[in-house]
């Protein structure tokens, strides 16, 4: 399987996992876990940040370039 050579979530222009708007957190989580926004809008900010960190980890693991 071919892996991507870039790391979407490590783009220097993106806010860190603990920052950014609620909309950015929701978009990143939904991209990886395919959860509907209605479910994510019910979560507290701390929970959204935790799930985004997990989404970042999953994305980077899946798209890691073999050395």
Beta strands, then each sheet from edge to edge (+ up, - down):
end
